[in-house]
Amino acid sequence: MANAQQVVDRIRTFLTSVNQVKTPELAGLADLYAALCKEVNQRLRKCETYLNKSLRSEAIYESETHPPLLDTIVVLDFDGIENWRKACVAYGISEPPELLTSVVSRLNEEYGYEEALTPLLSQYRAIVRTGTSKEKISVLRRIAKLDPDNPNWKEDLHALEELRLREIAEKAEMASNGEDEVALSNLLEELSHPSWSVQSPHALVKRITEQLDGFKKKRARAKGEKIAQKISSAYSEFAFDDAVQGLREWDALLQGRSFVPEPELQSQVKEAKGWVQSETLKRRKEADYRKSLNELETALERNADKASLERCLYRIGGFDRGIPQPLKERAERALEA
């Protein structure tokens, strides 16, 4: 087949010439150009057939076979093609067929997909023999997302996920026997991933969830016993601040819903909690009493009027504690003045 660029150059020379006449050479040039366009369209139809079957790689391979299809189209679809068509009609020589530009657009789109897929395909080929099923699934999911019309990826992914589910069941059994909570959590997270193309077995998910709940309750129970011991020790030593801190930790653990204390522990903590509540009330009253004394002393220092002094004395009287003698005498002198 003639060189496309040379044929187009000759056509351009004719179109720009002053003496345009029909000659056997011109007819032969028209035949060459029309044949090139027909050959390109045949290749484009072949590419289209591949694309309709989701065979992108085959379509691109055909496109890149020498001479490169898209490069040839760029040459043939030259500026001035419409003038050449008019000349072909005017001189009664071979008129070229329209190029299948719709297929060209599809090919260009597929090249974009192929460019994004190429590194993933390389990565997948590298792990297909030695990689784990989990690694393969991760890459294959990304490939299938980029190339959703290719049924091969879906079939391969389905088979790999079925294999991975069997592996997860075995690993979950091992993790359960070894009380490996981290491993079980990771397996449950993997099963909960929204990208599975096969349905995760409900029984397996339920079993792992129940095992994790059991581990959480066991851990919470051990922590609760430790906190209860801390509270009891603080109570026996009348260490108020330590008891308060322990009760805060106890309440926080109860809110997690994984901790259901035994009656004995509840009773143990309840007794300490009662003491803390009583001691808290006692300390609050003592603080209020001291505050009232300070208010009276401040009023005396500022030579407050009798009404203000009487209000201070009334508040102090509510505590049934009396007033320190020196302060009492000062108040009495101030009221008599």
HELIX and SHEET records of a PDB file:
HELIX    1   1 ALA A    4  THR A   16  1                                  13    
HELIX    2   2 PRO A   24  ASN A   52  1                                  29    
HELIX    3   3 ARG A   56  GLU A   64  1                                   9    
HELIX    4   4 LEU A   69  LEU A   76  1                                   8    
HELIX    5   5 ILE A   81  TYR A   91  1                                  11    
HELIX    6   6 THR A  101  ILE A  127  1                                  27    
HELIX    7   7 SER A  133  LEU A  146  1                                  14    
HELIX    8   8 PRO A  151  ASN A  177  1                                  27    
HELIX    9   9 GLU A  181  LEU A  191  1                                  11    
HELIX   10  10 HIS A  202  SER A  236  1                                  35    
HELIX   11  11 PHE A  240  GLN A  255  1                                  16    
HELIX   12  12 PRO A  263  GLU A  301  1                                  39    
HELIX   13  13 LYS A  306  GLY A  317  1                                  12    
HELIX   14  14 GLN A  325  GLU A  336  1                                  12    
END                                                                             
